[in-house]
Structure formats: structure tokens, C-alpha cells
């Protein structure tokens, strides 16, 4: 027996708006493919830390989910800059666990969040 759970999401959007355009594009170019590539990672990046807070997860679980989300969103920001041919502004490094990456006494991968299941247009993160 499968351990899968079905969810259905129904949206009612005003026709000929930007929201409608996005949904038409997704429908025409395959929601199942975009689901793995973008929709679920986007939802997780934006809402998983909040869901964890409300389920009383540990502080470390919340931090790791937030760090995963920030990393994924930063990649998406870089991708959007490429698409729109926007300048790449220098940004501050992400503060993880209260320290800047250069201040950390551990190796870069020792406390890195697991983002192996996140996929983008650039391929799977690893």
C-alpha cells in the first residue's frame, strides 16, 4: 500500500491577470514537472518554517528549514536576475546560526542544511 496522500488545490483567478497568466503557463507546460522543480520547493521555502513553529518543532529544525528556504530563494533570485537581465547587486552573506559564514569554527559542510531534495532550473542542488 502506498504512503502517498492526495491534496487538491482549487484557485479562482480573475481572467487576463498576471496570476491567470502564470497558471495558464503552468497548465500548458506541465504542472507535474513544475511541481517538483518549483512549486513544492517554493511552498517549503516560504511556509515550512512557519508550519514547524506551529507544530512545536525544535529550534534547530526551524533554523534548518529557514536556512534551506533562504538558500533556495537566493538561487531563485539569481535565476530571476538572469531571466530579466538585471544587475547582480552584492548582497550580504546569509547569517546562519547567529554567525556569518567566515566566523564559523566548523567546516562549511558540517552544519550545512540538507538541500538535496530541492530542484531548480539549474538542476538538483547538492
HELIX and SHEET records of a PDB file:
HELIX    1   1 UNK A   18  UNK A   28  1                                  11    
HELIX    2   2 UNK A   31  UNK A   34  1                                   4    
HELIX    3   3 UNK A   35  UNK A   39  3                                   5    
HELIX    4   4 UNK A   40  UNK A   54  1                                  15    
HELIX    5   5 UNK A   59  UNK A   83  1                                  25    
HELIX    6   6 UNK A  101  UNK A  103  5                                   3    
SHEET    1   A 2 UNK A 119  UNK A 120  0                                        
SHEET    2   A 2 UNK A 123  UNK A 124 -1                                        
END                                                                             
